[in-house]
Amino acid sequence: MAVTLEHPDSTRDSSPHPALSSRAAAEAYLGGVCFKLGPPMLIGAELEWFTVYRPGTAASRNSRQSSFTGRRPTAALLAQALGPHAPHSIASDSPAEPLSGGSRVTVEPGGQIELSSIAVPDPADLCARLGADYRRLHELLGSRSIGMVSAAADPARAPRCQLRLPRYQAMEHYFGRIGPFGRLMMSNTAAAQVSVDIGADRAELTARWTALHTLGPALVAAFACSPVLRGAPSGEWASQRMRTWLHLDPARACPPVTDWTDPVTGYARWALDAPLLCVRRAETGPDWRAPDGATFDDWLAGGLDDEIGRRPDIGDLRYHLTTLFPPVRPAGYFEVRYLDAQPGDGWKVPIAVLHALLSTPAAVADATAAAAGTAGRWLDAARHGLADPQLRAAAVALLEAAIAHSRTPAPELLAALRRCSAGAQPVGTV
């Protein structure tokens, strides 16, 4: 929810797509695209950092929140620094080459920089690749006096959108009618996102889906590290970033998963009934705002023919999926989107934890049982973190289960357990 707002090149897809004949066809398509079955073997991650521009100074690797002193770099400056690795969102003619470790670079609306890894079987290999790509990214940005800040929320700078693309202008308009959290999410938050395979069959899919949601609140509490967010309404929260996402727009960020007997059917129906956030127009068209109160199903059923002038196709449906922000988003794999960006190299810890807890069906069952008592307590986790005794106990149990199911527990896992047992926040400190 990382906090990726759109997949790479999602705005550049101009190829023709098949039409959608009915809602049933759309639901069937979503089931196949979002929940691709196969042996669970791979893990990936998306990591975000804030960026600061300090002209005339060398970029520092200081990851403390005090290093927020500095302006947000412009999209043009980021493009200059990234060169051939710049994403199309800031350089339309860029080759958008991946870094040597395979990660692609994306830029979020507030100037946050993101590494989207390739998927690999070994979490140690994943961390090594991301570490190498981080170091190269740091060098590239430093060449233009742009620093990277490891934090989950910006405590110093007012929210400001640096990417004035039609998508983001439509998002600002949409979220601005709900409250302050949309703009804060776009510009002032950062996450550590871990992606894992769906499962080999429907039974394993359901078990992994259930586990990821059940253990979510305990992991939110364990990795909460954003108590201060500039521009947020008053209130003490362990994770202002997660608070922002939970209050962003319940219709697109808080699906009623406990009401679903089948996650595939439930998610497809929820996605089609979710409000339209924006509608892609011709590249020259600046206004991507969607009709007020309209859902994707309204568009599909012909209720928006006068306003939009056409029915949606599969490309529009795929794009609509990138505007939904649930805690766990199925995208052919499960995107675990509920964790704060961690200080320093702390992002290695949630990768190790989630890989271990999903490594085998037995591990999945143990993780689900360990966190069952705190399932659904998302708001409490964001507000209190490990100060809540029940959430802390569940987090400790999950870390113990992760260590038990690791062939060779990584040192950062053992350190995380010690910090969690002591109530130290966050546990992802390396």
Secondary structure, DSSP 4 states (H G I P E B T S, - for coil): ----SS-TTTTS--S--PBP--HHHHHHHHHHHHS--B----EEEEEEEEEEE-TTS------SGGGG-SBPPPHHHHHHHHGGG--TTT-TT------TTSPEEEE-TTS-EEEEPPPBS-HHHHHHHHHHHHHHHHHHHHTTTEEEE--SB-SSS--------HHHHHHHHHHHTT-SHHHHHHHHB-BEEEEE--BSSHHHHHHHHHHHHHSHHHHHHHH--B---TTPPS---SBHHHHHHHHH-HHHH---GGG-SSHHHHHHHHHHHSBP-B----TT----BPPTT-BHHHHHTTTTHHHHSS--BHHHHHHHHTT---SEEESSSEEE--PBPPSTTTTHHHHHHHHHHTSSHHHHHHHHHHHGGGTT-HHHHHHHGGGSHHHHHHHHHHHHHHHHT-SS--HHHHHHHHHHHTT-S-S---
